[in-house]
Amino acid sequence: MKTLQFGLILSFLFSSLSGCDLLDDSPCGPKQSFDLYLLGSSTVDNTGDILNTYMEGTNRVLQWSKLVEHVCSDEHVKADFKVALLDDETAAKEKITARGKVSWQFLFERQVELKADKFDLKGNLEVGLKQAFPDLNGWMVPTVEVVFPTKGSYSADTAFIKIHLISVQIIANYREFKQ
């Protein structure tokens, strides 16, 4: 009976220690989180080099992204994307769709269509950078895009999105490259 109790105690201690990173044997540096959160009119403020726009047929695409450097490629990047809309009917009524993606080394990209979840469009994905960056020091560009039928001009499109879009968010969890 004492052997069983001792075994349970050891099992508990080992799982507790590994859960709090005391047994972290990763070749990577500390855990990091890239968090891009834009609220209200700041979603269409183009002064910070975060917003890009282009046309995809008759649809306007608004794209928010940022280069993240010194990413350890030995562990996967986990990214969550969220686009908050005015109400739960906005996406369908206004034909607004969204997608999240992570690209790296110009040739690689993984994308996810964001799905309706009450007032939001949400999605997540996981990517590995090891093939592109075998020396462990990589970079990535997490991106969220909102797509909708154009209203005729950039100014009309941004005025439209200011009314219907509450916020955009990207959270990318990764490990930093260890120098």
N, C-alpha and C positions, 0 to 999 in steps of 0.2 A: 504494500500500500504506500509506503514511504517513497519507493522508487517511482511509482506512478505520479505522486504529488511533485517530486523533484523534477521529473520530466516535464510536467505541465508548467511548472515555474520557469524552467529553462526555455521552454517553447514561448511562453509569454514574454520573457525578457528579450529574447532574440527578435521577436516580431516587433516589440516596442522600440528597440534600438534601431532596427533597420527602418522603421517608420519615421524616425526623427533624424535621419541622415547621419547618425554617428558612425555608421559602417559604410559611408559613401566611398566607393573605390573608383569613381568615374575619372577619366582623364581630363574631364572638362572643369571649368571654373564654376563660380557660384551660379545659382539659379537667377534668372532675370525675367522680367515681364515688360514687353513693349505694350503700352496702353495709349491708344489714340481715341479720344472722346471729344466730339464736337457737338455743341448744343445750339439749337436755334439758328440765328442768322450767322453764327460763326461757321456753319457748315458750308456756306458759299463765300466766305471771306478768302480771297485768293492771295493775301499778302504773305502767307507763311509757306508757300511752295508745297502745300499738301494737296490742294484741289487741282485736278486736271479735268478737262472736258473734251469730248469728241462726239461725232455723230456716227451712229450705226444704222444705216438706212434712214428711216424717218424718226428714229428714236434718239433722244439726247442721252448721253451717258455721262454722269458725274462720278468722278473717281477720286477717292482719297487714299493716299499711300505715303509711305516713308521708307527710306533705306535704313536697314538695321545691320550694323557691321559687328565683327568680332563674335560671331555665333559659332559655338562648338558644333561641328558636324557629326560628332560621335553619338549624339542623342537627338531624337526627333523633336521637331518644333510642333507645338500644339496651338492652333489658332481658333479663336471664337470671334464671330462677326454678328453685329446686331444693327438693324436699321429700325428706329422707332418712328412710327407714323402717327398721324393725328387721331385716327380711330380705326376700328377693326374693319371698316368697309373701304378705306382709302385705297389700299393696294388693288383690289379688284375693280372698284369703280373708276379709278384714274389710270388703270393699267400700269401700275408701278411694280417693277420687279427689282431684285437685287441679287448680287453674287459676291462671294468673297474668294480671294485667291492669295496664294503665296508663290512668288517667282524667285528664282535664284540662278545665278551665273548665265543670264541672258537666254539660255536654251531650255530651262526647266520651269514648269509651272503646274500647280495643282489648283483646281477650282471647285467650288461648291455653290449650288443654287441655294439662296436663302429661302426658307419656308415660312409661311404665315404661322404665327403663334400669338393669338389675341391681337394687340396693336402693333406687334413687332414682326419683322422678318429676321429669322435667325438661322445660323448654320455654323458648323465647325469642321475642321479638318486637321490632319496630321501629315507632316512631310519629313522626309529624311534627306539631308544634304550631303551625306558621306560620299556618294558617287561623284559628285561635282567638286567636292573639297576634301580630298583624301588626307591633306595635311592638318585637318581639324579646324582651320581658321576660315570660316565662311561668312557669307552675307545673304540677306534675304530682303524681299520687298513685300510686306503684307499689304493687301489692298482690299477695299470694299467699293463696290460700284452700285449705283442706283440708275436704273434704266426706265425711261418713260417716253411716250409720244411727245415730240417737240411741240411747243406752242408757237413756233415760228421764228424765234430769235433767242440769243443767249440771255438777254435781259428778261424776256418773257418767261423763259425756262427757269431762271433763278428766282424770279418773283413767285412762280408756281410752286417751286420746291420749298421756299420759305414758309408758305402756307401749310403744306402737307407733311413736311419732314420735321420731326422733333429733334432727332439726334442720330449720329452714326458712331459706331464704336468697333474697334479692333483690339483684341487682347491676344498677344502672341507670347506664349511661355516657352523659354528656351534656356540653355546653359551657355554661359559666356566662355569664350575661348580662353584657355589658361596659357599665359605667356611662358 
